[in-house]
């Protein structure tokens, strides 16, 4: 058997989303592709089978889902309006804010 002395990375696709699994001497780490932070699980916790491990793992996997929901909510707000909407004759021009009053 070959010992694990250097970092080993593998790409995964889970439910249509790309992840990177990183294995090293101390832990395994699962991150969304293109991101740095993810779920890290030390080998000692995996071997010990601690009860808190399952709770922490499910909570951390929920963090991926929470981030996706937040990004999905931001996407429509940050999206640029389509050029078709600008050229439609029924579109009303935006009103400019009135100038600030001097006191």
ROLUM-293875 format. One record per residue: residue number from 1; residue in three letters; y negated, x, z negated of N, C-alpha, C, CB in turn. Coordinates in Angstrom, 2 decimals, m for minus. Glycine has a CB too. Example, Ala and Ser with C-alpha at 12.3 -4.5 7.8 and 13.67 -1.06 7.14 Angstrom:
BEGIN
NODE    i   aa     n_yy     n_xx     n_zz    ca_yy    ca_xx    ca_zz     c_yy     c_xx     c_zz    cb_yy    cb_xx    cb_zz
NODE    1  ALA     5.69    13.19    m7.80     4.50    12.30    m7.80     3.30    13.20    m7.80     4.47    11.31    m9.05
NODE    2  SER     2.25    12.85    m7.08     1.06    13.67    m7.14    m0.03    12.90    m7.87     0.60    14.08    m5.72
end
This chain:
BEGIN
NODE    i   aa     n_yy     n_xx     n_zz    ca_yy    ca_xx    ca_zz     c_yy     c_xx     c_zz    cb_yy    cb_xx    cb_zz
NODE    1  UNK     1.18     0.85     0.00     0.00     0.00     0.00    m1.24     0.90     0.00     0.00    m0.97    m1.23
NODE    2  UNK    m2.24     0.55     0.79    m3.47     1.33     0.89    m4.46     0.88    m0.18    m4.09     1.21     2.29
NODE    3  UNK    m4.97     1.81    m1.00    m5.96     1.43    m2.01    m7.30     1.06    m1.36    m6.16     2.57    m3.02
NODE    4  UNK    m8.03     0.18    m2.03    m9.34    m0.26    m1.54   m10.41     0.65    m2.13    m9.60    m1.76    m1.90
NODE    5  UNK   m10.87     1.62    m1.36   m11.89     2.55    m1.83   m13.25     2.28    m1.20   m11.47     3.98    m1.54
NODE    6  UNK   m13.26     1.66    m0.06   m14.53     1.36     0.60   m14.66    m0.15     0.79   m14.62     2.10     1.98
NODE    7  UNK   m15.85    m0.58     1.15   m16.13    m2.00     1.33   m15.47    m2.51     2.61   m17.65    m2.26     1.38
NODE    8  UNK   m14.89    m3.69     2.50   m14.23    m4.33     3.62   m14.90    m5.69     3.84   m12.68    m4.50     3.36
NODE    9  UNK   m15.39    m5.94     5.05   m16.08    m7.19     5.35   m15.32    m7.94     6.44   m17.55    m6.94     5.79
NODE   10  UNK   m15.25    m9.26     6.26   m14.62   m10.11     7.26   m15.44   m11.37     7.45   m13.18   m10.47     6.84
NODE   11  UNK   m15.49   m11.87     8.68   m16.23   m13.09     9.01   m15.31   m14.29     8.86   m16.82   m13.02    10.45
NODE   12  UNK   m15.86   m15.37     8.31   m15.12   m16.62     8.15   m15.96   m17.77     8.68   m14.75   m16.86     6.67
NODE   13  UNK   m15.30   m18.78     9.20   m15.99   m20.02     9.55   m15.32   m21.13     8.76   m15.94   m20.30    11.10
NODE   14  UNK   m16.11   m21.78     7.90   m15.60   m22.85     7.06   m16.45   m24.09     7.33   m15.64   m22.46     5.53
NODE   15  UNK   m15.82   m25.16     7.75   m16.52   m26.41     8.08   m17.68   m26.19     9.04   m17.03   m27.07     6.80
NODE   16  UNK   m17.49   m25.32    10.02   m18.51   m25.08    11.03   m19.63   m24.16    10.60   m19.08   m26.36    11.45
NODE   17  UNK   m19.56   m23.60     9.41   m20.61   m22.68     8.93   m20.03   m21.28     8.83   m21.16   m23.14     7.54
NODE   18  UNK   m20.82   m20.27     9.18   m20.36   m18.88     9.18   m20.64   m18.22     7.84   m21.02   m18.09    10.31
NODE   19  UNK   m19.62   m17.54     7.31   m19.71   m16.81     6.05   m19.25   m15.39     6.27   m18.88   m17.50     4.95
NODE   20  UNK   m19.59   m14.52     5.31   m19.08   m13.15     5.30   m18.39   m12.93     3.96   m20.24   m12.10     5.54
NODE   21  UNK   m17.14   m12.50     4.00   m16.38   m12.19     2.80   m16.39   m10.68     2.65   m14.92   m12.76     2.87
NODE   22  UNK   m16.89   m10.19     1.52   m16.97    m8.75     1.27   m16.05    m8.41     0.11   m18.43    m8.31     0.96
NODE   23  UNK   m15.14    m7.47     0.34   m14.23    m7.00    m0.69   m14.58    m5.57    m1.04   m12.75    m7.13    m0.24
NODE   24  UNK   m14.69    m5.27    m2.33   m14.86    m3.88    m2.76   m14.00    m3.64    m3.98   m16.35    m3.56    m3.06
NODE   25  UNK   m14.12    m2.48    m4.62   m13.24    m2.13    m5.73   m13.43    m3.02    m6.95   m13.48    m0.70    m6.13
NODE   26  UNK   m14.61    m3.60    m7.12   m14.89    m4.35    m8.34   m14.88    m5.87    m8.17   m16.22    m3.94    m8.87
NODE   27  UNK   m15.15    m6.37    m6.97   m15.30    m7.81    m6.82   m15.12    m8.25    m5.37   m16.66    m8.26    m7.34
NODE   28  UNK   m15.09    m9.56    m5.19   m15.18   m10.14    m3.86   m16.44   m10.99    m3.83   m13.91   m10.99    m3.50
NODE   29  UNK   m17.07   m11.05    m2.67   m18.34   m11.76    m2.55   m18.32   m12.59    m1.27   m19.54   m10.77    m2.55
NODE   30  UNK   m18.76   m13.85    m1.40   m18.83   m14.75    m0.26   m20.28   m15.15    m0.06   m17.92   m15.99    m0.46
NODE   31  UNK   m20.83   m14.87     1.13   m22.23   m15.19     1.42   m22.33   m15.90     2.76   m23.10   m13.92     1.41
NODE   32  UNK   m23.39   m16.67     2.92   m23.68   m17.24     4.22   m24.07   m16.10     5.16   m24.82   m18.32     4.13
NODE   33  UNK   m23.65   m16.18     6.41   m23.96   m15.12     7.36   m25.47   m15.00     7.52   m23.28   m15.40     8.72
NODE   34  UNK   m25.96   m13.77     7.43   m27.38   m13.51     7.56   m28.13   m13.54     6.24   m27.99   m14.50     8.49
NODE   35  UNK   m27.44   m13.82     5.15   m28.06   m13.87     3.83   m27.51   m12.75     2.96   m27.84   m15.24     3.15
NODE   36  UNK   m28.24   m12.42     1.91   m27.79   m11.35     1.00   m27.12   m11.88    m0.24   m28.96   m10.49     0.61
NODE   37  UNK   m27.64   m12.97    m0.78   m27.11   m13.50    m2.03   m26.00   m14.48    m1.75   m28.23   m14.17    m2.86
NODE   38  UNK   m24.99   m14.44    m2.61   m23.88   m15.35    m2.45   m23.11   m15.46    m3.75   m22.96   m14.89    m1.33
NODE   39  UNK   m21.87   m15.86    m3.63   m21.00   m16.03    m4.78   m20.20   m14.76    m4.96   m20.07   m17.26    m4.61
NODE   40  UNK   m20.32   m14.14    m6.14   m19.58   m12.92    m6.41   m18.59   m13.19    m7.54   m20.53   m11.75    m6.78
NODE   41  UNK   m17.36   m12.75    m7.35   m16.29   m12.98    m8.31   m15.62   m11.65    m8.63   m15.26   m14.01    m7.76
NODE   42  UNK   m15.81   m11.13    m9.85   m15.15    m9.87   m10.22   m13.63   m10.04   m10.25   m15.65    m9.39   m11.59
NODE   43  UNK   m12.91    m9.01    m9.87   m11.45    m9.05    m9.84   m10.89    m9.35   m11.23   m10.89    m7.73    m9.31
NODE   44  UNK   m11.51    m8.81   m12.27   m11.00    m9.01   m13.63   m11.00   m10.50   m14.01   m11.84    m8.22   m14.64
NODE   45  UNK   m12.02   m11.24   m13.61   m12.05   m12.66   m13.90   m10.98   m13.41   m13.12   m13.43   m13.24   m13.60
NODE   46  UNK   m10.73   m12.98   m11.90    m9.71   m13.62   m11.08    m8.32   m13.40   m11.68    m9.77   m13.08    m9.65
NODE   47  UNK    m8.05   m12.19   m12.14    m6.75   m11.85   m12.70    m6.54   m12.53   m14.05    m6.61   m10.33   m12.84
NODE   48  UNK    m7.57   m12.58   m14.88    m7.46   m13.18   m16.21    m7.25   m14.68   m16.15    m8.69   m12.87   m17.03
NODE   49  UNK    m7.70   m15.32   m15.10    m7.55   m16.76   m14.97    m8.35   m17.51   m16.01    m6.10   m17.14   m15.08
NODE   50  UNK    m9.53   m17.04   m16.32   m10.38   m17.68   m17.32   m10.69   m19.11   m16.93   m11.67   m16.88   m17.52
NODE   51  UNK   m10.78   m19.99   m17.91   m11.07   m21.40   m17.65   m12.47   m21.57   m17.09   m10.91   m22.23   m18.93
NODE   52  UNK   m13.40   m20.75   m17.54   m14.78   m20.85   m17.06   m14.89   m20.45   m15.60   m15.71   m19.99   m17.91
NODE   53  UNK   m13.91   m19.73   m15.11   m13.93   m19.28   m13.72   m13.99   m20.45   m12.76   m12.71   m18.41   m13.43
NODE   54  UNK   m13.14   m21.44   m12.97   m13.11   m22.59   m12.07   m14.43   m23.34   m12.10   m11.96   m23.53   m12.43
NODE   55  UNK   m15.00   m23.50   m13.29   m16.27   m24.21   m13.41   m17.38   m23.43   m12.71   m16.62   m24.43   m14.90
NODE   56  UNK   m17.42   m22.12   m12.94   m18.45   m21.29   m12.31   m18.30   m21.27   m10.79   m18.40   m19.86   m12.86
NODE   57  UNK   m17.07   m21.24   m10.32   m16.82   m21.20    m8.88   m17.28   m22.49    m8.22   m15.34   m20.95    m8.60
NODE   58  UNK   m16.94   m23.62    m8.80   m17.36   m24.89    m8.23   m18.88   m25.05    m8.29   m16.68   m26.04    m8.94
NODE   59  UNK   m19.49   m24.60    m9.37   m20.95   m24.69    m9.48   m21.62   m23.81    m8.44   m21.41   m24.29   m10.89
NODE   60  UNK   m21.09   m22.63    m8.23   m21.71   m21.72    m7.27   m21.49   m22.20    m5.84   m21.15   m20.30    m7.43
NODE   61  UNK   m20.36   m22.81    m5.54   m20.16   m23.36    m4.21   m21.08   m24.54    m3.97   m18.70   m23.78    m4.02
NODE   62  UNK   m21.39   m25.26    m5.03   m22.36   m26.33    m4.93   m23.74   m25.80    m4.60   m22.40   m27.13    m6.21
NODE   63  UNK   m24.01   m24.55    m4.97   m25.30   m23.94    m4.67   m25.48   m23.79    m3.16   m25.41   m22.57    m5.35
NODE   64  UNK   m24.41   m23.49    m2.42   m24.51   m23.42    m0.96   m24.91   m24.78    m0.40   m23.18   m22.95    m0.34
NODE   65  UNK   m24.29   m25.83    m0.92   m24.59   m27.18    m0.43   m26.02   m27.57    m0.77   m23.60   m28.19    m1.03
NODE   66  UNK   m26.50   m27.22    m1.97   m27.86   m27.56    m2.37   m28.88   m26.84    m1.49   m28.10   m27.20    m3.85
NODE   67  UNK   m28.61   m25.60    m1.14   m29.53   m24.86    m0.28   m29.58   m25.48     1.11   m29.11   m23.39    m0.19
NODE   68  UNK   m28.43   m25.93     1.61   m28.40   m26.55     2.94   m29.18   m27.85     2.95   m26.96   m26.79     3.38
NODE   69  UNK   m29.04   m28.65     1.89   m29.77   m29.91     1.82   m31.27   m29.66     1.78   m29.34   m30.72     0.62
NODE   70  UNK   m31.68   m28.62     1.04   m33.10   m28.29     0.97   m33.62   m27.83     2.32   m33.35   m27.21    m0.10
NODE   71  UNK   m32.83   m27.02     3.03   m33.25   m26.55     4.34   m33.29   m27.70     5.34   m32.30   m25.45     4.84
NODE   72  UNK   m32.35   m28.64     5.24   m32.34   m29.78     6.14   m33.55   m30.67     5.90   m31.04   m30.58     5.98
NODE   73  UNK   m33.96   m30.79     4.64   m35.13   m31.60     4.32   m36.41   m30.94     4.83   m35.23   m31.84     2.81
NODE   74  UNK   m36.45   m29.61     4.82   m37.63   m28.89     5.30   m37.72   m28.90     6.82   m37.60   m27.45     4.78
NODE   75  UNK   m36.61   m28.92     7.50   m36.59   m28.78     8.96   m37.45   m29.81     9.68   m35.18   m28.89     9.45
NODE   76  UNK   m37.34   m31.10     9.39   m38.19   m32.06    10.11   m39.67   m31.86     9.81   m37.79   m33.48     9.77
NODE   77  UNK   m40.01   m31.46     8.61   m41.41   m31.28     8.24   m42.01   m30.06     8.94   m41.54   m31.13     6.73
NODE   78  UNK   m41.19   m29.03     9.15   m41.71   m27.82     9.77   m41.56   m27.80    11.28   m41.03   m26.62     9.18
NODE   79  UNK   m40.85   m28.78    11.81   m40.64   m28.81    13.26   m41.94   m29.14    13.98   m39.55   m29.85    13.63
NODE   80  UNK   m42.13   m28.51    15.13   m43.33   m28.76    15.92   m43.17   m30.08    16.67   m43.60   m27.59    16.91
NODE   81  UNK   m44.25   m30.82    16.85   m44.14   m32.07    17.61   m43.80   m31.77    19.06   m45.44   m32.89    17.52
NODE   82  UNK   m43.09   m32.67    19.66   m42.67   m32.44    21.04   m43.86   m32.65    21.98   m41.51   m33.39    21.43
NODE   83  UNK   m43.90   m31.91    23.08   m45.01   m32.05    24.03   m45.05   m33.43    24.65   m44.89   m31.00    25.12
NODE   84  UNK   m43.95   m34.14    24.71   m43.91   m35.48    25.29   m44.75   m36.42    24.42   m42.45   m35.99    25.41
NODE   85  UNK   m44.66   m36.27    23.13   m45.41   m37.14    22.22   m46.92   m36.94    22.39   m45.00   m36.88    20.76
NODE   86  UNK   m47.35   m35.73    22.68   m48.78   m35.45    22.85   m49.32   m36.11    24.13   m49.03   m33.93    22.90
NODE   87  UNK   m48.53   m36.13    25.16   m49.02   m36.61    26.44   m48.91   m38.13    26.61   m48.28   m35.94    27.55
NODE   88  UNK   m48.33   m38.81    25.65   m48.19   m40.26    25.81   m49.55   m40.94    25.68   m47.20   m40.83    24.76
NODE   89  UNK   m49.86   m41.91    26.53   m51.17   m42.55    26.52   m51.40   m43.41    25.28   m51.33   m43.40    27.75
NODE   90  UNK   m50.34   m43.89    24.63   m50.50   m44.75    23.47   m50.78   m43.97    22.19   m49.28   m45.60    23.29
NODE   91  UNK   m50.65   m42.65    22.23   m50.87   m41.84    21.03   m52.36   m41.81    20.72   m50.32   m40.40    21.22
NODE   92  UNK   m52.69   m42.09    19.46   m54.09   m42.09    19.04   m54.49   m40.68    18.63   m54.33   m43.08    17.87
NODE   93  UNK   m55.73   m40.28    18.95   m56.16   m38.95    18.51   m56.33   m38.94    17.00   m57.49   m38.55    19.21
NODE   94  UNK   m56.08   m37.77    16.40   m56.20   m37.64    14.95   m57.67   m37.64    14.56   m55.50   m36.36    14.45
NODE   95  UNK   m57.95   m38.25    13.41   m59.32   m38.29    12.91   m59.61   m37.00    12.17   m59.54   m39.52    11.98
NODE   96  UNK   m60.79   m36.51    12.36   m61.21   m35.31    11.64   m61.69   m35.73    10.26   m62.32   m34.54    12.42
NODE   97  UNK   m61.49   m34.85     9.29   m61.95   m35.12     7.93   m63.48   m35.07     7.92   m61.35   m34.10     6.91
NODE   98  UNK   m64.13   m35.96     7.17   m65.59   m35.92     7.10   m66.07   m34.66     6.42   m66.13   m37.16     6.37
NODE   99  UNK   m67.25   m34.17     6.75   m67.76   m32.95     6.12   m68.00   m33.19     4.64   m69.05   m32.47     6.81
NODE  100  UNK   m67.84   m32.12     3.86   m68.02   m32.23     2.41   m69.49   m32.52     2.09   m67.54   m30.93     1.70
NODE  101  UNK   m69.70   m33.36     1.11   m71.06   m33.70     0.70   m71.64   m32.64    m0.21   m71.08   m35.06    m0.01
NODE  102  UNK   m72.92   m32.40    m0.06   m73.59   m31.45    m0.93   m74.10   m32.21    m2.14   m74.75   m30.72    m0.19
NODE  103  UNK   m73.99   m31.60    m3.30   m74.46   m32.25    m4.52   m75.73   m31.64    m4.99   m73.43   m32.16    m5.60
end
